[in-house]
Amino acid sequence: MTGNIHSYYLDSVMNDLMFLSLLLPEPLHGYALKRRGGLISGQAEMHNNIVYPLLRRFLTRGWVTRRKAAGERGQTRQVYSLTARGRREVFDRVCAFDEREAASREAFLFRVGFFGNVDAGVCGKIIALRKNYLLARIVRLRRLESEMQTGRFGGEAVRYLRREAARELAWIARLERMGARSRKKKIRKAVRA
């Protein structure tokens, strides 16, 4: 698979997941979705050509509903709400994490944000896939350092990438400890009840 197709797939999946999840806490109008999507993606706001075609597709698939509401300045706004079917879609997509997505830091971090709302087994699967990717990346980077003449600055870049992967593995170990403590608390609470 080429990088561009891989990138397109992740962008498409992540945009769907991002905009559907923005509707989890409350209904929003299109402009609010554009702004919040922009905050998450590091832009001022998402472009209309991304947001509104997605919303039309979500409506067609029954993931969202739309109603008219009065805006703050007297204008009419389209307000979008997540349906039960849309809520299931969000959680199905969060749980559908595979090797391809494990290579994406953004896809992994987005799912980590849902760890308090999904089954511990799902969290474990997501963590295991990301760990496997990072461990393989460290091996590849070490091989690159030993088998190629990367030069002074190239070598520094490779070492930086290797240290970055090692730091993320340490952070993942912390997430695992947090999950274990959370499960212990739930068990104690259940035993007391």
C-alpha positions, 0 to 999 in steps of 0.5 A: 500500500502506498503512503498516499493511500494509507494517509487517505484511509487514515484521514477518512477514518479519523475524520469520520471518528472525530466528527461523530465523537464531537457529537457524543456529548451534545448536539452541535451546529455545523459551524461549531463542528468546524471550529471544534474539528479545527481545534483537534486537528490543529487548524483554525477550523475545518473547511466546509468541503470536509465538514458538510459532505461528511454530515450529509453522509452521516445523515444518509447512513442514519448516524445523525439527525438534523433539525433547524434551530434559531441562531444567536443573531436570528439566523437559522442553524442546522443542528446535528445530533448523534443517533443510537446507530451513530453512537454504536458506529463511534464505539465500533470504530474506536474498537476497530484498531488494526496494525495499519492504524497502530502505525499512526500516533494520532489514531492511537492517541484518539483511541486512548481518549476513549479508554474510560468508555470501552472494555478493558480487553479493547484497551489491551488490544489497542495498546498491544498493537501500538507497542508491537509497532513501536518495538518493531520501529526501534528495531528498524531504526537500530538496523538503520543506524548500524547498516547505513552511513547516516552521517552526523545529522542523519544519525542524530535524527534516527537516534531522536526517533528511537528515543521518541519511540522508547518514551512512548513505550514508557508512557504506554506502560504508565497507561497500563498501570492506570488501567490496572488500578482502575480495574482494581477500584471497580472490583473493590467497589463491586465487592462492597456493593 
